[in-house]
């Protein structure tokens, strides 16, 4: 069975749009690799976590920040489809 991602966000902090954006990015990148993504309003203020099949992938409080989308895609890729190319998200920025 394909993995299910859950993004738990604080509705009081108005983080629904951030969660929806991250869900859209992940679904676009991993459309054939995921069962789906659940957006879950948290009952705990300030919570923003991302898990795959009940395994914590990212916790805003633990990390002290939100994940960058590039970082999040790499974390998800390493679990759901190791070896998958993420295109420009895998490449280091070009030096000018």
PDB file as gemmi writes it, atoms N, CA and C in Angstrom:
CRYST1    1.000    1.000    1.000  90.00  90.00  90.00 P 1                      
ATOM      1  N   UNK A   1       0.841  -1.184   0.000  1.00  0.00           N  
ATOM      2  CA  UNK A   1       0.000   0.000   0.000  1.00  0.00           C  
ATOM      3  C   UNK A   1       0.890   1.254   0.000  1.00  0.00           C  
ATOM      4  N   UNK A   2       0.449   2.254  -0.697  1.00  0.00           N  
ATOM      5  CA  UNK A   2       1.190   3.512  -0.777  1.00  0.00           C  
ATOM      6  C   UNK A   2       1.089   4.276   0.541  1.00  0.00           C  
ATOM      7  N   UNK A   3       2.131   5.048   0.881  1.00  0.00           N  
ATOM      8  CA  UNK A   3       2.112   5.788   2.141  1.00  0.00           C  
ATOM      9  C   UNK A   3       1.126   6.957   2.130  1.00  0.00           C  
ATOM     10  N   UNK A   4       0.683   7.311   3.337  1.00  0.00           N  
ATOM     11  CA  UNK A   4      -0.219   8.433   3.550  1.00  0.00           C  
ATOM     12  C   UNK A   4       0.516   9.489   4.370  1.00  0.00           C  
ATOM     13  N   UNK A   5       0.521  10.711   3.889  1.00  0.00           N  
ATOM     14  CA  UNK A   5       1.144  11.819   4.591  1.00  0.00           C  
ATOM     15  C   UNK A   5       0.065  12.588   5.340  1.00  0.00           C  
ATOM     16  N   UNK A   6       0.385  12.988   6.566  1.00  0.00           N  
ATOM     17  CA  UNK A   6      -0.516  13.827   7.357  1.00  0.00           C  
ATOM     18  C   UNK A   6       0.213  15.108   7.724  1.00  0.00           C  
ATOM     19  N   UNK A   7      -0.408  16.230   7.415  1.00  0.00           N  
ATOM     20  CA  UNK A   7       0.112  17.532   7.832  1.00  0.00           C  
ATOM     21  C   UNK A   7      -0.849  18.048   8.890  1.00  0.00           C  
ATOM     22  N   UNK A   8      -0.354  18.121  10.129  1.00  0.00           N  
ATOM     23  CA  UNK A   8      -1.161  18.635  11.235  1.00  0.00           C  
ATOM     24  C   UNK A   8      -0.733  20.081  11.482  1.00  0.00           C  
ATOM     25  N   UNK A   9      -1.703  20.975  11.441  1.00  0.00           N  
ATOM     26  CA  UNK A   9      -1.410  22.403  11.511  1.00  0.00           C  
ATOM     27  C   UNK A   9      -2.293  23.087  12.551  1.00  0.00           C  
ATOM     28  N   UNK A  10      -1.836  24.220  13.045  1.00  0.00           N  
ATOM     29  CA  UNK A  10      -2.600  24.996  14.026  1.00  0.00           C  
ATOM     30  C   UNK A  10      -3.564  25.938  13.300  1.00  0.00           C  
ATOM     31  N   UNK A  11      -4.879  25.712  13.433  1.00  0.00           N  
ATOM     32  CA  UNK A  11      -5.831  26.616  12.778  1.00  0.00           C  
ATOM     33  C   UNK A  11      -5.857  28.003  13.423  1.00  0.00           C  
ATOM     34  N   UNK A  12      -5.563  28.084  14.723  1.00  0.00           N  
ATOM     35  CA  UNK A  12      -5.552  29.377  15.404  1.00  0.00           C  
ATOM     36  C   UNK A  12      -4.411  30.261  14.911  1.00  0.00           C  
ATOM     37  N   UNK A  13      -3.348  29.615  14.415  1.00  0.00           N  
ATOM     38  CA  UNK A  13      -2.193  30.347  13.868  1.00  0.00           C  
ATOM     39  C   UNK A  13      -2.383  30.672  12.383  1.00  0.00           C  
ATOM     40  N   UNK A  14      -3.492  30.206  11.814  1.00  0.00           N  
ATOM     41  CA  UNK A  14      -3.822  30.430  10.397  1.00  0.00           C  
ATOM     42  C   UNK A  14      -2.801  29.791   9.458  1.00  0.00           C  
ATOM     43  N   UNK A  15      -2.418  28.548   9.755  1.00  0.00           N  
ATOM     44  CA  UNK A  15      -1.429  27.844   8.949  1.00  0.00           C  
ATOM     45  C   UNK A  15      -2.059  26.896   7.935  1.00  0.00           C  
ATOM     46  N   UNK A  16      -3.356  26.981   7.729  1.00  0.00           N  
ATOM     47  CA  UNK A  16      -4.014  26.123   6.733  1.00  0.00           C  
ATOM     48  C   UNK A  16      -3.456  26.354   5.339  1.00  0.00           C  
ATOM     49  N   UNK A  17      -3.269  27.601   4.930  1.00  0.00           N  
ATOM     50  CA  UNK A  17      -2.770  27.870   3.576  1.00  0.00           C  
ATOM     51  C   UNK A  17      -1.368  27.313   3.377  1.00  0.00           C  
ATOM     52  N   UNK A  18      -0.526  27.409   4.406  1.00  0.00           N  
ATOM     53  CA  UNK A  18       0.822  26.841   4.330  1.00  0.00           C  
ATOM     54  C   UNK A  18       0.739  25.319   4.168  1.00  0.00           C  
ATOM     55  N   UNK A  19      -0.134  24.688   4.959  1.00  0.00           N  
ATOM     56  CA  UNK A  19      -0.307  23.236   4.885  1.00  0.00           C  
ATOM     57  C   UNK A  19      -0.843  22.820   3.518  1.00  0.00           C  
ATOM     58  N   UNK A  20      -1.807  23.579   2.992  1.00  0.00           N  
ATOM     59  CA  UNK A  20      -2.384  23.267   1.683  1.00  0.00           C  
ATOM     60  C   UNK A  20      -1.346  23.430   0.574  1.00  0.00           C  
ATOM     61  N   UNK A  21      -0.519  24.464   0.675  1.00  0.00           N  
ATOM     62  CA  UNK A  21       0.547  24.670  -0.316  1.00  0.00           C  
ATOM     63  C   UNK A  21       1.520  23.496  -0.302  1.00  0.00           C  
ATOM     64  N   UNK A  22       1.942  23.086   0.884  1.00  0.00           N  
ATOM     65  CA  UNK A  22       2.884  21.966   0.981  1.00  0.00           C  
ATOM     66  C   UNK A  22       2.251  20.676   0.473  1.00  0.00           C  
ATOM     67  N   UNK A  23       0.979  20.472   0.769  1.00  0.00           N  
ATOM     68  CA  UNK A  23       0.275  19.289   0.272  1.00  0.00           C  
ATOM     69  C   UNK A  23       0.224  19.297  -1.252  1.00  0.00           C  
ATOM     70  N   UNK A  24      -0.082  20.447  -1.838  1.00  0.00           N  
ATOM     71  CA  UNK A  24      -0.139  20.566  -3.295  1.00  0.00           C  
ATOM     72  C   UNK A  24       1.215  20.251  -3.921  1.00  0.00           C  
ATOM     73  N   UNK A  25       2.270  20.790  -3.357  1.00  0.00           N  
ATOM     74  CA  UNK A  25       3.617  20.540  -3.880  1.00  0.00           C  
ATOM     75  C   UNK A  25       3.979  19.058  -3.798  1.00  0.00           C  
ATOM     76  N   UNK A  26       3.668  18.434  -2.675  1.00  0.00           N  
ATOM     77  CA  UNK A  26       3.987  17.016  -2.512  1.00  0.00           C  
ATOM     78  C   UNK A  26       3.146  16.143  -3.428  1.00  0.00           C  
ATOM     79  N   UNK A  27       1.865  16.458  -3.569  1.00  0.00           N  
ATOM     80  CA  UNK A  27       1.005  15.672  -4.457  1.00  0.00           C  
ATOM     81  C   UNK A  27       1.432  15.816  -5.915  1.00  0.00           C  
ATOM     82  N   UNK A  28       1.875  17.000  -6.292  1.00  0.00           N  
ATOM     83  CA  UNK A  28       2.341  17.208  -7.662  1.00  0.00           C  
ATOM     84  C   UNK A  28       3.613  16.413  -7.929  1.00  0.00           C  
ATOM     85  N   UNK A  29       4.520  16.411  -6.973  1.00  0.00           N  
ATOM     86  CA  UNK A  29       5.804  15.730  -7.144  1.00  0.00           C  
ATOM     87  C   UNK A  29       5.681  14.216  -7.019  1.00  0.00           C  
ATOM     88  N   UNK A  30       4.822  13.758  -6.116  1.00  0.00           N  
ATOM     89  CA  UNK A  30       4.737  12.318  -5.811  1.00  0.00           C  
ATOM     90  C   UNK A  30       3.359  11.744  -6.114  1.00  0.00           C  
ATOM     91  N   UNK A  31       2.712  12.228  -7.181  1.00  0.00           N  
ATOM     92  CA  UNK A  31       1.336  11.839  -7.467  1.00  0.00           C  
ATOM     93  C   UNK A  31       1.141  10.338  -7.635  1.00  0.00           C  
ATOM     94  N   UNK A  32       2.152   9.624  -8.100  1.00  0.00           N  
ATOM     95  CA  UNK A  32       2.010   8.179  -8.290  1.00  0.00           C  
ATOM     96  C   UNK A  32       2.563   7.380  -7.116  1.00  0.00           C  
ATOM     97  N   UNK A  33       3.175   8.066  -6.156  1.00  0.00           N  
ATOM     98  CA  UNK A  33       3.855   7.385  -5.060  1.00  0.00           C  
ATOM     99  C   UNK A  33       3.098   7.439  -3.736  1.00  0.00           C  
ATOM    100  N   UNK A  34       2.036   8.246  -3.654  1.00  0.00           N  
ATOM    101  CA  UNK A  34       1.331   8.453  -2.388  1.00  0.00           C  
ATOM    102  C   UNK A  34      -0.114   7.984  -2.458  1.00  0.00           C  
ATOM    103  N   UNK A  35      -0.600   7.504  -1.329  1.00  0.00           N  
ATOM    104  CA  UNK A  35      -2.024   7.196  -1.197  1.00  0.00           C  
ATOM    105  C   UNK A  35      -2.806   8.496  -1.128  1.00  0.00           C  
ATOM    106  N   UNK A  36      -2.211   9.499  -0.478  1.00  0.00           N  
ATOM    107  CA  UNK A  36      -2.850  10.796  -0.358  1.00  0.00           C  
ATOM    108  C   UNK A  36      -2.199  11.612   0.738  1.00  0.00           C  
ATOM    109  N   UNK A  37      -2.772  12.798   0.973  1.00  0.00           N  
ATOM    110  CA  UNK A  37      -2.309  13.684   2.027  1.00  0.00           C  
ATOM    111  C   UNK A  37      -3.525  14.156   2.807  1.00  0.00           C  
ATOM    112  N   UNK A  38      -3.434  14.056   4.112  1.00  0.00           N  
ATOM    113  CA  UNK A  38      -4.496  14.509   5.000  1.00  0.00           C  
ATOM    114  C   UNK A  38      -4.060  15.800   5.670  1.00  0.00           C  
ATOM    115  N   UNK A  39      -4.921  16.808   5.631  1.00  0.00           N  
ATOM    116  CA  UNK A  39      -4.697  18.041   6.371  1.00  0.00           C  
ATOM    117  C   UNK A  39      -5.527  17.940   7.650  1.00  0.00           C  
ATOM    118  N   UNK A  40      -4.842  18.021   8.791  1.00  0.00           N  
ATOM    119  CA  UNK A  40      -5.497  17.781  10.074  1.00  0.00           C  
ATOM    120  C   UNK A  40      -5.346  18.995  10.984  1.00  0.00           C  
ATOM    121  N   UNK A  41      -6.449  19.691  11.278  1.00  0.00           N  
ATOM    122  CA  UNK A  41      -6.372  20.794  12.228  1.00  0.00           C  
ATOM    123  C   UNK A  41      -5.978  20.259  13.601  1.00  0.00           C  
ATOM    124  N   UNK A  42      -4.989  20.892  14.211  1.00  0.00           N  
ATOM    125  CA  UNK A  42      -4.495  20.445  15.507  1.00  0.00           C  
ATOM    126  C   UNK A  42      -5.299  21.062  16.646  1.00  0.00           C  
ATOM    127  N   UNK A  43      -5.422  20.317  17.718  1.00  0.00           N  
ATOM    128  CA  UNK A  43      -6.041  20.839  18.930  1.00  0.00           C  
ATOM    129  C   UNK A  43      -4.990  21.485  19.829  1.00  0.00           C  
ATOM    130  N   UNK A  44      -3.719  21.353  19.443  1.00  0.00           N  
ATOM    131  CA  UNK A  44      -2.608  21.912  20.210  1.00  0.00           C  
ATOM    132  C   UNK A  44      -2.130  23.183  19.515  1.00  0.00           C  
ATOM    133  N   UNK A  45      -2.152  24.294  20.223  1.00  0.00           N  
ATOM    134  CA  UNK A  45      -1.727  25.572  19.636  1.00  0.00           C  
ATOM    135  C   UNK A  45      -0.266  25.520  19.204  1.00  0.00           C  
ATOM    136  N   UNK A  46       0.005  26.082  18.037  1.00  0.00           N  
ATOM    137  CA  UNK A  46       1.362  26.183  17.529  1.00  0.00           C  
ATOM    138  C   UNK A  46       1.920  24.932  16.886  1.00  0.00           C  
ATOM    139  N   UNK A  47       1.127  23.898  16.771  1.00  0.00           N  
ATOM    140  CA  UNK A  47       1.638  22.642  16.198  1.00  0.00           C  
ATOM    141  C   UNK A  47       1.639  22.699  14.678  1.00  0.00           C  
ATOM    142  N   UNK A  48       2.741  22.214  14.107  1.00  0.00           N  
ATOM    143  CA  UNK A  48       2.839  22.027  12.670  1.00  0.00           C  
ATOM    144  C   UNK A  48       3.772  20.842  12.467  1.00  0.00           C  
ATOM    145  N   UNK A  49       3.181  19.692  12.194  1.00  0.00           N  
ATOM    146  CA  UNK A  49       3.965  18.475  12.017  1.00  0.00           C  
ATOM    147  C   UNK A  49       3.609  17.809  10.696  1.00  0.00           C  
ATOM    148  N   UNK A  50       4.564  17.064  10.182  1.00  0.00           N  
ATOM    149  CA  UNK A  50       4.357  16.306   8.954  1.00  0.00           C  
ATOM    150  C   UNK A  50       4.811  14.880   9.236  1.00  0.00           C  
ATOM    151  N   UNK A  51       3.926  13.937   8.966  1.00  0.00           N  
ATOM    152  CA  UNK A  51       4.258  12.538   9.211  1.00  0.00           C  
ATOM    153  C   UNK A  51       3.879  11.690   8.008  1.00  0.00           C  
ATOM    154  N   UNK A  52       4.552  10.560   7.917  1.00  0.00           N  
ATOM    155  CA  UNK A  52       4.255   9.572   6.879  1.00  0.00           C  
ATOM    156  C   UNK A  52       3.876   8.287   7.603  1.00  0.00           C  
ATOM    157  N   UNK A  53       2.648   7.850   7.415  1.00  0.00           N  
ATOM    158  CA  UNK A  53       2.151   6.632   8.068  1.00  0.00           C  
ATOM    159  C   UNK A  53       2.467   6.630   9.560  1.00  0.00           C  
ATOM    160  N   UNK A  54       2.141   7.688  10.242  1.00  0.00           N  
ATOM    161  CA  UNK A  54       2.323   7.825  11.689  1.00  0.00           C  
ATOM    162  C   UNK A  54       3.781   7.917  12.139  1.00  0.00           C  
ATOM    163  N   UNK A  55       4.718   8.049  11.216  1.00  0.00           N  
ATOM    164  CA  UNK A  55       6.128   8.264  11.558  1.00  0.00           C  
ATOM    165  C   UNK A  55       6.455   9.737  11.344  1.00  0.00           C  
ATOM    166  N   UNK A  56       6.887  10.408  12.416  1.00  0.00           N  
ATOM    167  CA  UNK A  56       7.162  11.840  12.360  1.00  0.00           C  
ATOM    168  C   UNK A  56       8.307  12.136  11.393  1.00  0.00           C  
ATOM    169  N   UNK A  57       8.025  13.016  10.442  1.00  0.00           N  
ATOM    170  CA  UNK A  57       9.023  13.420   9.461  1.00  0.00           C  
ATOM    171  C   UNK A  57       9.585  14.794   9.805  1.00  0.00           C  
ATOM    172  N   UNK A  58       8.708  15.694  10.250  1.00  0.00           N  
ATOM    173  CA  UNK A  58       9.131  17.059  10.567  1.00  0.00           C  
ATOM    174  C   UNK A  58       8.227  17.629  11.645  1.00  0.00           C  
ATOM    175  N   UNK A  59       8.828  18.298  12.624  1.00  0.00           N  
ATOM    176  CA  UNK A  59       8.093  18.935  13.713  1.00  0.00           C  
ATOM    177  C   UNK A  59       8.612  20.358  13.857  1.00  0.00           C  
ATOM    178  N   UNK A  60       7.742  21.331  13.618  1.00  0.00           N  
ATOM    179  CA  UNK A  60       8.144  22.735  13.665  1.00  0.00           C  
ATOM    180  C   UNK A  60       8.733  23.115  15.019  1.00  0.00           C  
ATOM    181  N   UNK A  61       8.146  22.649  16.094  1.00  0.00           N  
ATOM    182  CA  UNK A  61       8.652  22.998  17.423  1.00  0.00           C  
ATOM    183  C   UNK A  61      10.030  22.396  17.670  1.00  0.00           C  
ATOM    184  N   UNK A  62      10.230  21.170  17.260  1.00  0.00           N  
ATOM    185  CA  UNK A  62      11.531  20.508  17.444  1.00  0.00           C  
ATOM    186  C   UNK A  62      12.621  21.192  16.631  1.00  0.00           C  
ATOM    187  N   UNK A  63      12.279  21.551  15.382  1.00  0.00           N  
ATOM    188  CA  UNK A  63      13.264  22.147  14.482  1.00  0.00           C  
ATOM    189  C   UNK A  63      13.402  23.657  14.675  1.00  0.00           C  
ATOM    190  N   UNK A  64      12.382  24.288  15.268  1.00  0.00           N  
ATOM    191  CA  UNK A  64      12.418  25.729  15.480  1.00  0.00           C  
ATOM    192  C   UNK A  64      12.126  26.541  14.233  1.00  0.00           C  
ATOM    193  N   UNK A  65      11.500  25.899  13.255  1.00  0.00           N  
ATOM    194  CA  UNK A  65      11.216  26.549  11.970  1.00  0.00           C  
ATOM    195  C   UNK A  65      10.265  25.669  11.167  1.00  0.00           C  
ATOM    196  N   UNK A  66       9.782  26.230  10.050  1.00  0.00           N  
ATOM    197  CA  UNK A  66       9.013  25.450   9.080  1.00  0.00           C  
ATOM    198  C   UNK A  66       9.993  24.835   8.074  1.00  0.00           C  
ATOM    199  N   UNK A  67       9.624  23.718   7.452  1.00  0.00           N  
ATOM    200  CA  UNK A  67      10.508  23.146   6.440  1.00  0.00           C  
ATOM    201  C   UNK A  67      10.462  23.961   5.150  1.00  0.00           C  
ATOM    202  N   UNK A  68      11.590  24.039   4.482  1.00  0.00           N  
ATOM    203  CA  UNK A  68      11.610  24.578   3.121  1.00  0.00           C  
ATOM    204  C   UNK A  68      11.020  23.504   2.219  1.00  0.00           C  
ATOM    205  N   UNK A  69      10.340  23.896   1.163  1.00  0.00           N  
ATOM    206  CA  UNK A  69       9.664  22.908   0.309  1.00  0.00           C  
ATOM    207  C   UNK A  69      10.684  21.959  -0.327  1.00  0.00           C  
ATOM    208  N   UNK A  70      11.844  22.477  -0.717  1.00  0.00           N  
ATOM    209  CA  UNK A  70      12.890  21.631  -1.300  1.00  0.00           C  
ATOM    210  C   UNK A  70      13.323  20.567  -0.292  1.00  0.00           C  
ATOM    211  N   UNK A  71      13.545  20.979   0.938  1.00  0.00           N  
ATOM    212  CA  UNK A  71      13.944  20.064   2.004  1.00  0.00           C  
ATOM    213  C   UNK A  71      12.861  19.015   2.245  1.00  0.00           C  
ATOM    214  N   UNK A  72      11.609  19.451   2.288  1.00  0.00           N  
ATOM    215  CA  UNK A  72      10.501  18.542   2.532  1.00  0.00           C  
ATOM    216  C   UNK A  72      10.390  17.498   1.424  1.00  0.00           C  
ATOM    217  N   UNK A  73      10.522  17.929   0.190  1.00  0.00           N  
ATOM    218  CA  UNK A  73      10.464  16.985  -0.929  1.00  0.00           C  
ATOM    219  C   UNK A  73      11.578  15.950  -0.830  1.00  0.00           C  
ATOM    220  N   UNK A  74      12.753  16.364  -0.429  1.00  0.00           N  
ATOM    221  CA  UNK A  74      13.865  15.429  -0.292  1.00  0.00           C  
ATOM    222  C   UNK A  74      13.605  14.427   0.832  1.00  0.00           C  
ATOM    223  N   UNK A  75      13.061  14.900   1.965  1.00  0.00           N  
ATOM    224  CA  UNK A  75      12.741  14.011   3.081  1.00  0.00           C  
ATOM    225  C   UNK A  75      11.691  12.978   2.672  1.00  0.00           C  
ATOM    226  N   UNK A  76      10.656  13.432   1.975  1.00  0.00           N  
ATOM    227  CA  UNK A  76       9.594  12.524   1.527  1.00  0.00           C  
ATOM    228  C   UNK A  76      10.146  11.554   0.494  1.00  0.00           C  
ATOM    229  N   UNK A  77      10.895  12.051  -0.466  1.00  0.00           N  
ATOM    230  CA  UNK A  77      11.472  11.198  -1.512  1.00  0.00           C  
ATOM    231  C   UNK A  77      12.303  10.070  -0.913  1.00  0.00           C  
ATOM    232  N   UNK A  78      13.121  10.400   0.095  1.00  0.00           N  
ATOM    233  CA  UNK A  78      14.007   9.404   0.693  1.00  0.00           C  
ATOM    234  C   UNK A  78      13.238   8.256   1.331  1.00  0.00           C  
ATOM    235  N   UNK A  79      11.973   8.483   1.664  1.00  0.00           N  
ATOM    236  CA  UNK A  79      11.152   7.433   2.267  1.00  0.00           C  
ATOM    237  C   UNK A  79      10.256   6.747   1.240  1.00  0.00           C  
ATOM    238  N   UNK A  80       9.565   7.525   0.405  1.00  0.00           N  
ATOM    239  CA  UNK A  80       8.545   6.926  -0.473  1.00  0.00           C  
ATOM    240  C   UNK A  80       9.077   6.467  -1.825  1.00  0.00           C  
ATOM    241  N   UNK A  81      10.170   7.060  -2.290  1.00  0.00           N  
ATOM    242  CA  UNK A  81      10.705   6.688  -3.609  1.00  0.00           C  
ATOM    243  C   UNK A  81      12.194   7.035  -3.686  1.00  0.00           C  
ATOM    244  N   UNK A  82      13.029   6.337  -2.906  1.00  0.00           N  
ATOM    245  CA  UNK A  82      14.470   6.624  -2.943  1.00  0.00           C  
ATOM    246  C   UNK A  82      14.996   6.507  -4.370  1.00  0.00           C  
ATOM    247  N   UNK A  83      15.866   7.414  -4.721  1.00  0.00           N  
ATOM    248  CA  UNK A  83      16.439   7.402  -6.063  1.00  0.00           C  
ATOM    249  C   UNK A  83      15.672   8.234  -7.068  1.00  0.00           C  
ATOM    250  N   UNK A  84      14.462   8.665  -6.720  1.00  0.00           N  
ATOM    251  CA  UNK A  84      13.674   9.495  -7.635  1.00  0.00           C  
ATOM    252  C   UNK A  84      14.359  10.848  -7.806  1.00  0.00           C  
ATOM    253  N   UNK A  85      14.485  11.285  -9.026  1.00  0.00           N  
ATOM    254  CA  UNK A  85      15.060  12.595  -9.297  1.00  0.00           C  
ATOM    255  C   UNK A  85      14.029  13.676  -8.996  1.00  0.00           C  
ATOM    256  N   UNK A  86      14.489  14.709  -8.309  1.00  0.00           N  
ATOM    257  CA  UNK A  86      13.618  15.844  -8.020  1.00  0.00           C  
ATOM    258  C   UNK A  86      13.968  17.031  -8.904  1.00  0.00           C  
ATOM    259  N   UNK A  87      14.720  16.793  -9.961  1.00  0.00           N  
ATOM    260  CA  UNK A  87      15.070  17.864 -10.879  1.00  0.00           C  
ATOM    261  C   UNK A  87      15.861  18.955 -10.192  1.00  0.00           C  
ATOM    262  N   UNK A  88      15.418  20.187 -10.338  1.00  0.00           N  
ATOM    263  CA  UNK A  88      16.149  21.322  -9.785  1.00  0.00           C  
ATOM    264  C   UNK A  88      16.197  21.292  -8.262  1.00  0.00           C  
ATOM    265  N   UNK A  89      15.304  20.578  -7.610  1.00  0.00           N  
ATOM    266  CA  UNK A  89      15.324  20.489  -6.163  1.00  0.00           C  
ATOM    267  C   UNK A  89      16.488  19.632  -5.642  1.00  0.00           C  
ATOM    268  N   UNK A  90      17.104  18.861  -6.532  1.00  0.00           N  
ATOM    269  CA  UNK A  90      18.264  18.045  -6.152  1.00  0.00           C  
ATOM    270  C   UNK A  90      19.579  18.770  -6.391  1.00  0.00           C  
ATOM    271  N   UNK A  91      19.556  19.750  -7.239  1.00  0.00           N  
ATOM    272  CA  UNK A  91      20.801  20.417  -7.632  1.00  0.00           C  
ATOM    273  C   UNK A  91      21.171  21.546  -6.692  1.00  0.00           C  
ATOM    274  N   UNK A  92      22.454  21.695  -6.463  1.00  0.00           N  
ATOM    275  CA  UNK A  92      22.938  22.821  -5.678  1.00  0.00           C  
ATOM    276  C   UNK A  92      22.748  24.098  -6.500  1.00  0.00           C  
ATOM    277  N   UNK A  93      22.501  25.230  -5.830  1.00  0.00           N  
ATOM    278  CA  UNK A  93      22.358  26.484  -6.556  1.00  0.00           C  
ATOM    279  C   UNK A  93      23.618  26.814  -7.356  1.00  0.00           C  
ATOM    280  N   UNK A  94      23.433  27.343  -8.540  1.00  0.00           N  
ATOM    281  CA  UNK A  94      24.581  27.719  -9.374  1.00  0.00           C  
ATOM    282  C   UNK A  94      25.236  28.968  -8.830  1.00  0.00           C  
ATOM    283  N   UNK A  95      26.558  28.932  -8.799  1.00  0.00           N  
ATOM    284  CA  UNK A  95      27.302  30.107  -8.319  1.00  0.00           C  
ATOM    285  C   UNK A  95      27.514  31.067  -9.470  1.00  0.00           C  
ATOM    286  N   UNK A  96      27.323  32.336  -9.189  1.00  0.00           N  
ATOM    287  CA  UNK A  96      27.440  33.355 -10.232  1.00  0.00           C  
ATOM    288  C   UNK A  96      28.779  34.024 -10.136  1.00  0.00           C  
TER     289      UNK A  96                                                      
END                                                                             
